[in-house]
Amino acid sequence: MLPIHRILTSTARPAVSRAMRTSRLPISSLNTTFAKAFTTSQISRQEAFRIKPSVAPGTSTGKDTPLLFQPFNVKDLTIANRLVVAPMCMYSSKDGYMTDFHLVHLGSFAINGAGLVLAEATAVDPRGRISPADTGIWSDNHIPAIKRVADFVHSQGSKFGIQLAHAGRKASVNAPYNSEAFSETEYWRDDVVGPSGGPESRWDEKHAVPRALTVSEIQDVVKAFGAAAARAAKAGADTVEIQSVHGYLIHQFLSPVSNQRTDQYGGSLENRARLMLEVIKEVRANFPAEKPIFMRISGSDCVEHLDIPSWDIEQTVQVSKWAKEAGVDVLHLSSAGNTPLQKVAYAPGYQVHYAERVRKEVPGLPVIAVGSITGGKQAQEILESGKADLIAGARTFLKQPSFVLEAARELGVEVAYAPQYSLAKTL
Ligand SMILES: Cc1cc2nc3c(=O)[nH]c(=O)nc-3n(C[C@H](O)[C@H](O)[C@H](O)COP(=O)(O)O)c2cc1C
């Protein structure tokens, strides 16, 4: 084999570029000559599938593998390591469709060894989008674009899940960075819904005044989650994650901060949790039985400094037990997002204690810890000390898409790389 410097500086060049260098034809006509036999989709399929890793990137190939790099099994799903890309809204869609951006963004995490890639909060109902730029899964038309991403993630040996979401009273706001791309008619500010309605129920001045969902509309929401789960399965998702967190619709029902209903969906914990449990059952009924269901839930509204009824870890523990009975296989613990009055104590691993508490009190329900987990040793310590079963990262992966490979390096674990990236091991 050639030494590394020879490989990197080799004069051998592909035939196409040699021909292009020597030909007198203009480049544009050469491009046509060499590419005319392929459509764009044929080319992308070739690139995606021609070179498949024989072992999924991020899989331990050595001995004495620490927990972080041991596989994780739940139902029919086996994840090569314990590192999960957390769902992240990218506000890069129109009419709900995943785009090339999603393929590259999510695909790169798979190339770089993430065990499981969870796609962003994806609306089960157009009214449930945070902004007009959110991804959606309310129509069968959305399936092919999602499948394209799922297929690519699978081609790298990684697993693909999608977060099913409804933004409730936090819907119909500007996308953070491309609001100019949307006209006023693409928002639905007069039809923003939540558990409770009126000016006192709105999130803040920038959000629309919501109206309370009727009981029959709540049933429609439940069905929309189920239909979305069925579409996710058709798109090849290995799991779906129910979004019950960060102050979006299901969390709005759970928390007394946002739920002032007096019917069977408000008041007692049983009533506030009713929507969540109905959604879990509907998703379970519409998603293949052998595939696991994940759910993301808040450990707290983070308003302990105020003397008001709110969502806390005690209620989280109770509903986690109910969620398990209703069909949730993995619980993902985050916090906050349900009121602007919150005070979040940001620090490394600031939400791990929620995962730890649920793991201790709900035996048999694996949990994911997330939130400022940025190093391999930090992640391994969380697992080793029994605080969580899996580790997720959002900004962690944005900052360092190869976080998994770097975590392996930090822990001295030998892992597989994508064949195309294998030279990176030599640095
Ligand atoms: C850009 C961005 C988008 C996010 N979008 C979502 C989302 O769609 N669904 C969700 O449950 N959480 C979302 N979150 C929260 C993350 O999944 C994660 O819980 C949080 O950022 C903490 O992890 P980190 O410290 O690694 O960023 C988002 C976070 C970021 C940074």
Ligand as a Chemical Component Dictionary entry (heavy atoms), coordinates in Angstrom:
data_LIG
# 
_chem_comp.id                   LIG 
_chem_comp.type                 NON-POLYMER 
_chem_comp.pdbx_formal_charge   0 
_chem_comp.three_letter_code    LIG 
# 
loop_
_chem_comp_atom.comp_id 
_chem_comp_atom.atom_id 
_chem_comp_atom.alt_atom_id 
_chem_comp_atom.type_symbol 
_chem_comp_atom.charge 
_chem_comp_atom.model_Cartn_x 
_chem_comp_atom.model_Cartn_y 
_chem_comp_atom.model_Cartn_z 
_chem_comp_atom.pdbx_ordinal 
LIG C1  C1  C 0 -31.169 23.626 16.525 1  
LIG C2  C2  C 0 -31.964 22.866 17.536 2  
LIG C3  C3  C 0 -33.212 22.364 17.195 3  
LIG C4  C4  C 0 -33.949 21.613 18.116 4  
LIG N1  N1  N 0 -35.126 21.034 17.719 5  
LIG C5  C5  C 0 -35.732 20.134 18.538 6  
LIG C6  C6  C 0 -36.795 19.330 18.055 7  
LIG O1  O1  O 0 -37.163 19.361 16.887 8  
LIG N2  N2  N 0 -37.395 18.499 18.943 9  
LIG C7  C7  C 0 -36.987 18.381 20.238 10 
LIG O2  O2  O 0 -37.565 17.614 21.008 11 
LIG N3  N3  N 0 -35.936 19.099 20.681 12 
LIG C8  C8  C 0 -35.282 19.934 19.869 13 
LIG N4  N4  N 0 -34.174 20.604 20.294 14 
LIG C9  C9  C 0 -33.610 20.296 21.624 15 
LIG C10 C10 C 0 -32.511 19.225 21.494 16 
LIG O3  O3  O 0 -33.004 18.030 20.932 17 
LIG C11 C11 C 0 -31.817 18.931 22.821 18 
LIG O4  O4  O 0 -32.726 18.357 23.705 19 
LIG C12 C12 C 0 -31.185 20.145 23.490 20 
LIG O5  O5  O 0 -30.621 21.026 22.540 21 
LIG C13 C13 C 0 -30.132 19.720 24.500 22 
LIG O6  O6  O 0 -29.102 18.987 23.887 23 
LIG P1  P1  P 0 -27.671 19.678 23.520 24 
LIG O7  O7  O 0 -27.143 20.251 24.788 25 
LIG O8  O8  O 0 -26.803 18.583 22.952 26 
LIG O9  O9  O 0 -27.972 20.744 22.513 27 
LIG C14 C14 C 0 -33.441 21.397 19.412 28 
LIG C15 C15 C 0 -32.201 21.941 19.754 29 
LIG C16 C16 C 0 -31.460 22.650 18.842 30 
LIG C17 C17 C 0 -30.104 23.164 19.235 31 
# 
loop_
_chem_comp_bond.comp_id 
_chem_comp_bond.atom_id_1 
_chem_comp_bond.atom_id_2 
_chem_comp_bond.value_order 
_chem_comp_bond.pdbx_ordinal 
LIG C1  C2  SING 1  
LIG C2  C3  SING 2  
LIG C2  C16 DOUB 3  
LIG C3  C4  DOUB 4  
LIG C4  N1  SING 5  
LIG C4  C14 SING 6  
LIG N1  C5  DOUB 7  
LIG C5  C6  SING 8  
LIG C5  C8  SING 9  
LIG C6  O1  DOUB 10 
LIG C6  N2  SING 11 
LIG N2  C7  SING 12 
LIG C7  O2  DOUB 13 
LIG C7  N3  SING 14 
LIG N3  C8  DOUB 15 
LIG C8  N4  SING 16 
LIG N4  C9  SING 17 
LIG N4  C14 SING 18 
LIG C9  C10 SING 19 
LIG C10 O3  SING 20 
LIG C10 C11 SING 21 
LIG C11 O4  SING 22 
LIG C11 C12 SING 23 
LIG C12 O5  SING 24 
LIG C12 C13 SING 25 
LIG C13 O6  SING 26 
LIG O6  P1  SING 27 
LIG P1  O7  DOUB 28 
LIG P1  O8  SING 29 
LIG P1  O9  SING 30 
LIG C14 C15 DOUB 31 
LIG C15 C16 SING 32 
LIG C16 C17 SING 33 
# 
